[in-house]
Amino acid sequence: MSTHCFVGTTGPANPHLVHARFVLLDGYPTVVVPALAAIWVGHARRDARALSTAILASDWEYLDPAVTAVTESGFAGQRPVPGVGMTLASTTDGAVDAPEPVTVFPLSHARHLDAEWIYLIDPLTATVAVHTDDGQHLGRYRLAGCLPPSPAATRIPASHSPAARYAPRPAAGALR
């Protein structure tokens, strides 16, 4: 549960220089990639640039598209960002510290970070590249392909349900 990761992006001028934000909890690909896809659809309205902007706005305790404005945290200074997640904050002597700047690092130096995974959003292709803690590329995923099926897509049409097989049928020529 406390698997750390970085989520960010690279620029076309220097694709090996990462601009990213730290995520404290649930950094596994099976959690982060679907969360990014859901944030992309909901909060960012299928705009990968808006997704990158939202992610780079803060360090995160966790990413969760189900977070609402009334989601509460037990830690001082943390705030919910609706449709994105819960921000990470620290305190010194009871006062909330200023947020950290965006972390910038060469992908080849990723092994020096306190993170097990690195996720890079490509705003031009709406994909997420997954890298291990040493910067090794594992795969690239289309955000659109990482969405969970909607309830409507998994619902059995009424005409195909078991109950429909035994339901009385209207007489021929009757109004439906």
C-alpha positions in Angstrom: 0.0 0.0 0.0 2.9 2.4 0.6 4.5 1.9 -2.7 5.9 5.2 -3.8 6.0 6.4 -7.4 6.5 9.5 -9.5 3.9 10.6 -12.1 4.8 13.2 -14.7 5.8 14.0 -18.2 8.8 14.8 -20.4 9.2 17.5 -23.0 9.7 16.9 -26.7 13.0 18.9 -26.6 14.5 16.6 -24.0 12.5 13.3 -23.6 14.9 12.0 -21.0 14.4 14.8 -18.6 11.4 14.0 -16.3 9.1 16.6 -14.6 7.1 14.7 -12.0 5.2 14.7 -8.8 5.6 12.2 -5.9 2.8 9.9 -5.0 3.0 8.3 -1.6 0.5 5.5 -1.6 -0.6 2.8 -4.0 2.0 3.3 -6.7 1.6 -0.1 -8.4 0.8 -0.1 -12.2 -2.5 -1.9 -11.6 -3.7 1.0 -9.5 -2.0 4.1 -11.0 -2.6 3.4 -14.7 -6.4 2.9 -14.4 -6.6 5.9 -12.0 -4.8 8.1 -14.5 -7.2 6.9 -17.2 -10.2 7.7 -15.1 -8.8 11.1 -14.1 -8.1 11.8 -17.8 -11.8 11.0 -18.7 -13.5 12.7 -15.7 -11.4 15.6 -14.5 -9.4 16.3 -17.7 -12.2 15.6 -20.1 -10.0 13.4 -22.3 -7.3 16.1 -22.6 -3.9 14.6 -21.8 -2.4 18.1 -21.4 -5.0 18.9 -18.8 -4.2 15.5 -17.1 -0.5 16.4 -17.0 -1.3 19.9 -15.6 -3.5 18.4 -12.9 -0.9 15.8 -11.8 1.9 18.3 -11.8 0.0 20.8 -9.6 0.9 19.0 -6.4 2.6 16.1 -4.7 0.0 13.4 -3.8 -0.8 11.2 -0.9 -2.8 9.2 -3.4 -4.5 9.5 -6.8 -8.2 8.6 -6.8 -10.8 9.9 -9.3 -13.5 9.3 -6.7 -12.2 12.0 -4.4 -14.7 14.9 -4.0 -14.5 18.3 -2.4 -15.8 16.9 0.9 -13.3 14.0 1.1 -11.5 14.4 4.4 -7.9 13.8 5.4 -6.6 13.2 8.9 -3.5 15.2 8.2 -3.0 18.9 8.4 -2.5 20.8 5.2 -3.8 18.0 2.9 -6.6 19.0 0.6 -8.9 17.0 -1.7 -8.7 17.8 -5.4 -12.0 16.6 -6.8 -11.6 13.9 -9.5 -7.8 13.7 -9.0 -6.8 12.7 -5.4 -5.6 13.9 -2.0 -2.6 16.2 -1.9 0.5 15.5 0.2 1.5 18.1 2.8 4.0 18.3 5.6 4.1 20.4 8.8 6.9 21.9 10.8 6.1 22.8 14.4 2.4 22.7 13.7 2.5 25.0 10.6 1.8 23.6 7.1 5.0 23.8 5.0 5.0 25.4 1.5 4.5 22.8 -1.3 7.5 21.3 -2.9 8.4 22.3 -6.4 8.0 19.8 -9.3 10.7 17.2 -9.2 13.0 17.3 -12.2 15.4 14.4 -12.9 17.1 12.6 -15.8 15.3 9.3 -16.3 18.7 7.5 -16.2 19.0 8.7 -12.5 15.7 7.3 -11.4 17.4 4.7 -9.2 18.4 7.4 -6.8 14.8 8.3 -6.0 12.6 6.9 -3.3 10.1 5.4 -5.7 9.5 2.0 -7.1 7.7 3.1 -10.3 7.7 6.1 -12.7 4.8 6.9 -14.9 5.2 9.3 -17.8 2.1 10.9 -19.5 2.6 11.7 -23.2 0.1 14.6 -23.9 0.5 14.2 -27.7 -0.5 10.5 -27.8 -2.7 10.2 -24.6 -0.5 7.4 -23.4 1.3 6.5 -20.2 4.8 4.9 -20.2 5.6 2.7 -17.2 9.2 2.6 -15.9 10.7 0.7 -13.1 12.7 2.3 -10.3 15.9 2.1 -12.4 14.3 3.9 -15.3 13.8 0.7 -17.4 10.8 1.1 -19.8 8.2 -1.7 -19.2 5.4 -0.6 -21.4 3.2 2.1 -22.9 -0.6 2.1 -22.4 -3.2 4.1 -24.2 -5.3 5.9 -21.6 -8.5 5.1 -23.5 -7.6 1.4 -23.3 -7.1 1.4 -19.5 -10.6 2.5 -18.5 -12.7 0.0 -16.5 -15.9 -1.0 -18.4 -18.9 1.2 -17.6 -21.8 -0.4 -15.8 -23.9 0.1 -18.9 -21.4 -1.8 -21.0 -21.5 -4.8 -18.7 -25.2 -4.9 -18.2 -27.1 -7.8 -20.0 -29.7 -6.3 -22.4 -33.2 -7.1 -21.2 -33.9 -9.1 -24.3 -31.0 -11.5 -23.5 -31.6 -12.0 -19.8 -32.8 -15.4 -18.5 -36.1 -13.8 -17.3 -36.8 -12.5 -20.9 -36.8 -16.1 -22.2 -39.8 -17.0 -20.2 -41.6 -13.6 -20.3 -45.0 -13.6 -22.1 -44.7 -12.3 -25.6 -47.2 -9.9 -27.1 -49.6 -11.4 -29.6 -48.8 -10.9 -33.3 -50.0 -7.5 -34.4 -50.4 -6.2 -30.9 -49.1 -2.7 -30.0 -45.8 -2.8 -28.1 
